[in-house]
Amino acid sequence: DGYVSDENRKLDWSVPDEAVFDKHLERIQQGSTEILGRTTYQMMQYWENYDPDAGTAAEAEFAEKWRTIDKIVVSNTMDDTDRNADRDRLVRSLSINDVKGIVNEADGQVEIFGPSTAAESIRAGLVEVFEFFIVPVVLGAGLRALPDGVRLDLRLTDRTVFENGVIHARYERAA
């Protein structure tokens, strides 16, 4: 129904099974830089401290890749002591020019992780690829995946339907 978290900002309804997790691993292998907000950054700290002997080989590979990705954390409530790694950069705000600079300086693909953090870049037309994991759950309220006031024509470039009913859909902006 278009929400990425429920009204309590919880995501526990979206825990991926092994096949869906493998798609996340495939996706993250393409990236070099993540731009994310405080909540997402704190949630992803799990992977910074992940014990490779605790789970699957795919989880260990994901954690290893996550640790190597440059992260720009957008937060006006965090301070430098809240960062987990020296390569993680904290910024108080993120302008469109800042995003363009990050993209130009990156060694590879840049992902904006989180709808609040991505909203202005989406509105400005900077986001070229949208990847959605559609989970067969109706939340009815919460944090919306896409910002209001945006109209984009998209072209489906890839889709996967998983046994558990989850759909991964990849769209590019239409020319």
Salt bridges, closest charged atoms under 4 A:
GLU26 OE2 - LYS23 NZ 3.38
GLU48 OE2 - LYS71 NZ 3.07
GLU48 OE2 - ARG87 NH2 3.60
ASP80 OD1 - ARG83 NE 3.21
ASP88 OD1 - LYS71 NZ 3.81
GLU111 OE1 - ARG27 NH1 2.58
GLU120 OE2 - ARG123 NH1 2.68
GLU131 OE1 - HIS168 NE2 2.66
ASP148 OD1 - ARG144 NH2 3.27
ASP153 OD1 - ARG151 NH2 3.56
ASP158 OD2 - LYS23 NZ 3.32
GLU172 OE1 - ARG155 NH2 3.14
GLU172 OE2 - ARG170 NH1 2.66
